[in-house]
Structures are given as structure tokens and as C-alpha cells.
Amino acid sequence: MKITDNNFDGIHLFSGGLDSLISYFVLKDLGFNPLPVYFETPFFPSEKAKDIAEKNGIKLFVENIFNDYLAILKNPVYGYGKNLNPCIDCKAFMINKAIDIVLKNGLKYVSTGEVFNQRPMSQTFQGMKKIEKLLKRKDILVRPLSEEILKGRFERNNIFKDKKFLSIEGRKREIQLELAKKYNIKYFSSPSGGCLLTYKEYSQKIKILLDFNIKDEKYFKMVKHCRLLKFDNSLAFVGRDKEDNEILLNLSDKDIVYQIIDKKGPVGIFLGNDEKDFHNFLKKMLFYSKRDETHPHLIKKIGDGA
């Protein structure tokens, strides 16, 4: 990312959550001018963050990191959380992405909205140490909400030396809610639920895509909105209702799309070349549309893959 506005002095990793918003305004109070950036993938889309930023008068910059993120998702150094969420590696990856922007544009720091001991995997002292082991630069990272607690425990640049940050710790949010009033923050996202990889059913679908070495981003978007069918050597995406069907059609791009002739049923996309799998896919399409599974002629192509 090339920054054309010379007024910014650092990158703030923006999520749309209350901690992220407060830390942004704390930095502004201390005389810094951070550029708020949201790194986007299908696992954490940007729509909600963009809406919250706009409602709070913040101009947000969004960068898609999906292609690079797949490598982290497939083989995280510190493993996964309860589902397919590589929390420690994910945080380090995003900070490193921000560090790249800082170094390429002659900026000074990267900031996050992390709160010490708020999250059990990535925000304990041990978790933060693991994150910093993966960073390209440790000294330019600052966590404004807990930096007074963390000072002396982590290597820091002199630009932070004389600044009075906050000393928030743990899961209680009374201090943040008071600061929200101070900064007139009226809109923010809930403290959980931002990453789809923390959800069991979604993670199971993503694991299947990874096992089949799927790399196209659109399929990772599709699985949020449809059934994912796994055959011996193939995959299929099948809509569950009208809304699903419309989303699949919008994302289909060059895929061949199949639909019941009278349009009373799902649309489906088949990935693979196995004839037996394809026949089973057609049977599933008929089953979900409550048709006789022995009549594949009731299904037509509505996309030619061109």
C-alpha cells in the first residue's frame, strides 16, 4: 500500500470494535496521526468495519490480504484455537503487513487495540511474546490501551518514551465505556464474533476447501451462504434458498452453474471432473428440490463457464 497523504505518521489496525476505536482516539490525543487500516479476507469481511468507521467520522483504508493469508491458515506456527482460528499467527501476520506499510512509506509505528489479558490465547503476556517472536520489527509496535502495563516488558522505540498511554487490563469494559463517552463513540461492533473461523460449522467447510487445495477467494465466500457437498474427488456448492441462489450466481463468475428447469429449487456449482461424483451431484440437486432423483434431465446449465 502506497500512502499519498504525508500527514500520517503510523498505521493503526482497525477492527471496528470499541477497543480499536478508543486506541485510535487515544493516539490522536497524544499527538499522533495514525492511518486506520482494515485487512480483509472472506473470514473477516470489511463491510461492518467500514460502516462503523464512517459513522464515527473515520476514513478507513481497506486492503485485501486473502492470497497471503492462506499460507498462514494452512500451517500456523502456533496452531489453532478451538476451531480453525490461528489467533496468534493471524495477529502477527496482520502486524507484519502493517509493518511493511510503515517501512515502505517512512512511517514510525504500528498500533493495535489489544488489551492485556483480555483474550486467553493472544493477549496474555505469553501470547504477546509469541506474537512478537514472529514480527519483522518489535520496537515500532504499540498497544495504547495497555502500554503502561507493558512498558519495560517489550522492546519499544523512543517515540513512545514520554507518552502517557493507558493501563487497561482484563475483560471488564467499564473504563472503555467511559472513554467511549469521552470520545463520543456511539457506534462499535460487539467484542466477539468478528472472525468466521471461530465458528465450528464454517471452519469445517473451510477445512474441506483447504484439503482440496482450493485457492480462489470466491469459493471461500460461497461457503458462508450455501451447502458444501464433498464427494470422493469433487466438491459442489448448492444454494439453500432464494437468497443463497442469488449469492452463488453473483459469485459464480466463469463457473458452470446448474439449476432445475422450472427454477423451483437450488442452483449448484460443481468443481471436478469425476463422472460418478457429477452424477451424485445431480441426484443431490434433485433431492433438495424434492424431485425424482432418477430424472437428471430436469437440470439445466445456466452458465457456460466462459
C-alpha positions in Angstrom: 0.0 0.0 0.0 1.4 3.4 -1.1 0.3 6.3 1.1 0.0 9.6 -0.7 -1.0 11.7 2.4 2.2 12.8 4.2 0.3 13.8 7.3 0.0 10.2 8.6 2.8 9.0 10.9 1.8 5.4 11.6 -0.6 2.6 10.9 -3.5 1.7 13.2 -5.0 -1.8 12.8 -8.7 -1.0 12.9 -11.4 -3.7 13.6 -14.5 -1.6 14.3 -14.6 -2.8 17.9 -14.6 -0.5 20.9 -11.0 -1.1 21.9 -9.9 -0.4 18.3 -11.8 2.9 18.2 -10.6 4.1 21.6 -7.0 3.3 20.9 -7.3 5.3 17.7 -8.6 8.4 19.5 -6.0 7.9 22.3 -3.3 8.1 19.7 -4.8 11.3 18.3 -5.0 12.8 21.8 -1.3 12.1 22.3 -0.4 14.0 19.1 0.0 11.0 16.7 -1.9 10.9 13.4 -2.5 7.2 12.6 -3.9 5.8 9.4 -6.6 3.3 10.2 -6.3 0.2 8.1 -8.5 -2.9 7.9 -7.1 -6.1 6.4 -9.8 -8.0 4.7 -10.4 -11.7 3.8 -13.7 -13.7 3.4 -13.1 -14.8 7.1 -13.3 -11.3 8.3 -15.1 -9.1 5.7 -14.8 -5.4 5.8 -18.4 -4.2 5.5 -19.1 -3.8 9.2 -15.8 -2.1 9.9 -16.3 0.3 7.0 -19.8 1.2 8.3 -18.6 1.8 11.9 -15.7 3.9 10.7 -17.9 6.1 8.6 -20.4 6.5 11.5 -17.6 7.6 13.8 -16.1 10.1 11.3 -13.1 7.9 10.4 -11.8 7.4 6.9 -10.8 3.8 6.7 -8.4 2.2 4.3 -9.1 -1.5 3.3 -6.6 -3.9 1.9 -7.4 -7.5 0.8 -4.8 -10.0 2.1 -6.5 -13.2 1.2 -3.9 -14.7 -1.0 -1.1 -14.3 1.5 -3.3 -15.3 4.4 -4.0 -18.8 3.0 -0.4 -19.8 3.8 -0.9 -18.8 7.5 -4.3 -20.6 7.6 -2.9 -23.8 6.3 0.2 -24.0 8.6 0.2 -21.7 11.6 3.3 -21.8 13.7 1.3 -21.7 17.0 -1.6 -23.8 15.8 -5.3 -23.1 16.1 -7.8 -22.0 18.7 -11.0 -24.0 19.3 -11.8 -24.2 15.6 -9.8 -23.1 12.6 -8.8 -19.7 14.1 -5.0 -19.3 14.1 -5.2 -16.3 16.5 -1.5 -15.8 17.4 -0.2 -16.2 13.8 -3.1 -14.2 12.5 -2.3 -11.2 14.7 1.4 -11.4 14.0 0.6 -11.6 10.2 -1.5 -8.5 10.3 1.0 -6.6 12.3 3.7 -7.6 9.9 1.5 -6.4 7.0 1.2 -3.1 8.7 5.0 -3.0 9.4 5.6 -3.4 5.7 3.4 -0.4 5.0 5.2 1.6 7.7 8.7 0.8 6.4 7.7 1.4 2.7 6.2 4.8 3.5 8.7 6.1 6.0 6.2 6.0 8.9 7.0 5.4 12.6 4.8 2.9 14.3 2.0 0.2 14.2 -0.8 0.4 16.8 -3.4 -2.1 17.8 -6.5 -2.1 20.0 -5.3 -5.1 22.0 -6.0 -5.2 25.8 -3.6 -7.1 28.1 -5.2 -10.3 29.5 -8.5 -9.7 27.7 -8.3 -12.7 25.3 -6.8 -16.0 26.6 -4.9 -17.1 23.5 -3.3 -14.0 22.1 -3.5 -11.2 24.7 -1.7 -12.8 27.7 1.9 -12.0 28.3 2.9 -15.4 26.9 0.7 -14.8 23.8 2.1 -11.4 23.2 5.6 -12.7 23.5 4.8 -15.4 20.8 3.3 -12.7 18.6 6.4 -10.6 18.9 8.7 -13.5 18.0 7.1 -13.6 14.6 7.4 -9.8 13.9 9.7 -8.2 11.5 10.1 -5.2 13.9 9.2 -5.4 17.6 10.1 -1.8 18.6 7.6 0.0 16.5 4.5 -1.8 17.8 2.4 0.0 20.4 -0.8 -1.1 22.3 -2.2 2.2 23.5 -4.8 0.7 25.9 -2.4 -1.4 27.9 1.0 0.1 27.1 1.6 1.5 30.6 1.4 -2.1 31.9 3.6 -3.5 29.1 6.3 -0.8 29.2 9.6 -2.5 30.1 8.4 -5.9 29.1 8.7 -5.4 25.4 11.3 -3.5 23.2 10.0 -0.1 22.2 11.1 2.8 20.1 11.9 6.1 21.8 9.0 7.9 20.1 6.8 6.3 22.8 9.1 7.1 25.7 7.5 10.3 27.0 3.9 9.4 26.1 1.3 8.6 28.7 -0.7 5.7 27.5 -3.4 3.7 29.3 -3.2 0.7 31.7 -6.4 -1.2 30.9 -6.3 -4.9 31.7 -8.7 -7.9 31.6 -12.2 -8.4 30.3 -14.1 -5.8 32.2 -15.2 -2.8 30.0 -16.1 -0.1 32.4 -13.1 2.0 31.5 -13.7 1.6 27.8 -17.3 2.6 28.1 -16.3 5.8 30.0 -13.8 6.5 27.3 -16.4 5.9 24.6 -18.4 8.8 26.2 -15.3 11.0 26.3 -14.6 10.4 22.6 -18.3 10.5 21.6 -18.1 6.9 20.2 -21.7 5.8 19.6 -21.2 3.0 17.1 -19.0 -0.1 17.5 -19.1 -3.8 16.9 -19.5 -6.4 19.6 -16.3 -7.7 21.3 -16.8 -11.2 19.8 -17.9 -12.8 16.5 -15.7 -10.8 14.1 -13.8 -13.8 12.7 -15.8 -16.5 11.0 -13.0 -19.0 11.6 -14.1 -19.2 15.3 -17.4 -20.9 14.2 -17.4 -24.7 14.1 -19.6 -25.3 11.0 -17.9 -22.6 8.9 -14.4 -23.9 9.9 -15.4 -27.4 8.9 -16.3 -26.1 5.4 -13.0 -24.1 5.1 -11.0 -27.2 6.1 -12.6 -29.1 3.3 -11.7 -26.4 0.8 -8.1 -26.4 2.1 -7.9 -30.2 1.8 -9.0 -29.9 -1.8 -6.4 -27.2 -2.4 -9.0 -24.6 -3.4 -7.3 -21.2 -3.8 -9.9 -19.0 -5.5 -11.3 -16.5 -3.0 -14.8 -16.6 -4.3 -15.3 -20.2 -3.1 -14.3 -19.2 0.4 -17.1 -16.6 0.2 -19.6 -19.0 -1.2 -19.4 -21.5 1.7 -20.8 -18.9 4.1 -24.0 -18.9 2.0 -24.7 -22.5 0.9 -24.3 -26.2 1.4 -20.9 -27.6 0.6 -21.1 -31.1 -0.7 -18.0 -33.3 -0.6 -17.7 -36.2 -3.0 -14.8 -38.7 -3.5 -12.9 -36.4 -5.8 -15.0 -33.3 -6.2 -16.9 -30.5 -4.4 -20.2 -28.8 -5.0 -21.8 -25.6 -3.8 -25.6 -25.8 -3.5 -27.9 -23.0 -2.5 -30.4 -23.5 0.4 -32.9 -20.8 -0.5 -33.5 -17.9 -3.0 -31.0 -15.6 -1.2 -28.3 -18.3 -1.4 -29.0 -18.9 -5.1 -28.6 -15.2 -5.8 -25.3 -15.0 -3.9 -24.0 -18.1 -5.8 -25.0 -16.6 -9.1 -23.3 -13.3 -8.3 -20.1 -15.0 -7.2 -20.1 -17.7 -10.0 -18.0 -15.7 -12.5 -16.8 -18.2 -15.0 -18.3 -21.3 -13.3 -20.8 -23.5 -14.9 -24.0 -23.2 -12.9 -26.8 -25.8 -12.8 -30.4 -25.2 -11.9 -33.8 -27.1 -12.0 -35.5 -26.3 -15.3 -38.5 -24.6 -13.7 -36.2 -22.7 -11.3 -38.1 -24.2 -8.3 -35.1 -25.4 -6.4 -31.4 -24.7 -5.7 -28.7 -23.6 -8.0 -25.4 -25.5 -7.8 -21.8 -25.3 -8.9 -19.7 -28.4 -9.4 -15.9 -28.5 -9.1 -14.3 -31.6 -10.5 -14.1 -34.0 -13.4 -15.2 -37.2 -11.9 -18.3 -38.6 -13.7 -19.6 -40.6 -10.8 -19.3 -37.5 -8.5 -21.1 -35.4 -11.1 -23.9 -37.9 -11.3 -24.2 -37.9 -7.5 -24.2 -34.1 -7.5 -27.2 -34.1 -9.9 -29.0 -36.5 -7.6 -28.4 -34.2 -4.7 -29.8 -31.2 -6.7 -32.9 -33.2 -7.4 -33.2 -34.3 -3.8 -33.0 -30.8 -2.5 -35.6 -29.6 -5.0 -37.9 -32.6 -4.0 -37.8 -34.1 -7.4 -37.3 -37.7 -8.6 -33.6 -38.4 -8.4 -33.7 -40.6 -11.5 -34.6 -37.6 -13.7 -31.3 -35.6 -14.2 -32.8 -34.1 -17.4 -34.7 -31.8 -15.2 -31.5 -29.9 -14.5 -30.1 -27.4 -17.0 -27.0 -25.3 -17.3 -27.5 -21.6 -16.7 -23.8 -20.7 -17.1 -21.4 -22.0 -19.7 -18.1 -21.4 -17.8 -17.0 -18.8 -20.3 
